[in-house]
Amino acid sequence: MNNISTSTCKQEPGVIVPRVDLNRCEGKADCSTVCPEHVFEVRRIDTADFQGMGPLQKFKLRVHGMKIAYTPNAQACRACGLCVTACPEGAITLIRMK
């Protein structure tokens, strides 16, 4: 559990959500560690996501333990941006919900 205050968050939950570029994510879990809203889950990549990747991305995933960040709680995001800053691969962007 982290001690990050939600006072740094900029939005009400669900206005902005994180999007993870699965081709860049290496599953290092920095996003999960810093997120005060517990938006991220780092786990084994889904078979369908893996099959849709190119050979280089598949190789990279094997090297990094077949783990990737998913956002099962994306609607809880309050757009603090800590995940964007923490991701060493630059795989996370924040997008406005339509």
C-alpha positions as CSV (number, residue, x, y, z in Angstrom):
1,M,0.0,0.0,0.0
2,N,1.3,3.4,-0.9
3,N,0.9,6.7,1.0
4,I,0.2,9.0,-2.0
5,S,-2.5,11.5,-1.3
6,T,-5.3,11.9,-3.7
7,S,-5.1,15.7,-3.2
8,T,-2.7,15.8,-6.2
9,C,-5.4,14.3,-8.4
10,K,-6.9,16.6,-11.0
11,Q,-10.3,15.0,-11.9
12,E,-13.2,13.2,-10.6
13,P,-12.9,9.4,-11.1
14,G,-13.7,8.2,-14.7
15,V,-13.2,11.4,-16.6
16,I,-9.7,10.5,-17.6
17,V,-8.4,7.0,-17.9
18,P,-5.0,5.5,-18.4
19,R,-4.2,3.6,-21.7
20,V,-1.3,1.2,-21.7
21,D,0.5,0.6,-25.0
22,L,0.9,-3.2,-24.8
23,N,3.7,-3.0,-27.4
24,R,5.8,-0.9,-25.0
25,C,4.9,-2.2,-21.6
26,E,7.4,-4.5,-19.9
27,G,5.4,-5.3,-16.8
28,K,7.8,-3.7,-14.3
29,A,4.8,-2.6,-12.1
30,D,6.1,0.9,-11.5
31,C,2.6,2.1,-12.4
32,S,0.9,-0.2,-9.9
33,T,3.3,0.9,-7.2
34,V,2.6,4.6,-7.5
35,C,-1.1,4.6,-8.3
36,P,-3.1,5.9,-5.3
37,E,-6.4,4.6,-6.9
38,H,-5.2,1.0,-7.5
39,V,-6.1,1.2,-11.2
40,F,-3.4,-1.2,-12.5
41,E,-2.9,-4.9,-12.3
42,V,0.4,-6.5,-13.6
43,R,-0.2,-10.0,-14.7
44,R,0.5,-12.6,-17.4
45,I,-0.5,-11.2,-20.8
46,D,-3.8,-12.5,-22.2
47,T,-3.5,-15.0,-25.1
48,A,-5.5,-12.8,-27.5
49,D,-3.3,-9.8,-26.8
50,F,-0.1,-11.8,-27.2
51,Q,-1.2,-13.4,-30.5
52,G,-1.9,-9.9,-32.0
53,M,1.7,-8.8,-31.4
54,G,4.6,-8.8,-33.8
55,P,7.6,-11.1,-33.4
56,L,9.8,-8.4,-31.7
57,Q,7.1,-7.6,-29.1
58,K,6.5,-11.3,-28.4
59,F,10.3,-11.8,-27.9
60,K,10.4,-8.8,-25.6
61,L,7.5,-10.2,-23.5
62,R,9.2,-13.6,-23.2
63,V,12.3,-11.9,-21.9
64,H,10.3,-9.9,-19.4
65,G,8.4,-12.8,-18.0
66,M,5.2,-12.5,-20.1
67,K,3.8,-9.9,-17.7
68,I,2.0,-6.7,-18.7
69,A,0.0,-3.9,-17.0
70,Y,-3.7,-4.0,-17.4
71,T,-6.2,-1.4,-16.1
72,P,-9.1,-3.3,-14.6
73,N,-10.0,-0.3,-12.4
74,A,-9.6,2.4,-15.0
75,Q,-12.8,4.1,-14.0
76,A,-11.2,4.9,-10.6
77,C,-8.5,7.0,-12.2
78,R,-8.3,10.6,-11.1
79,A,-5.6,11.8,-13.5
80,C,-2.8,12.5,-11.1
81,G,-0.3,11.4,-13.8
82,L,2.0,9.5,-11.5
83,C,1.7,6.4,-13.6
84,V,2.8,8.3,-16.7
85,T,5.8,9.7,-15.0
86,A,6.7,6.4,-13.3
87,C,6.6,4.2,-16.4
88,P,10.2,3.7,-17.6
89,E,9.0,2.6,-21.1
90,G,6.6,5.6,-21.6
91,A,3.8,3.1,-22.2
92,I,1.1,4.9,-20.4
93,T,-1.0,7.9,-21.6
94,L,-4.0,9.5,-20.0
95,I,-7.1,9.9,-22.3
96,R,-10.4,11.6,-21.8
97,M,-13.4,9.4,-21.8
98,K,-16.0,10.2,-24.5
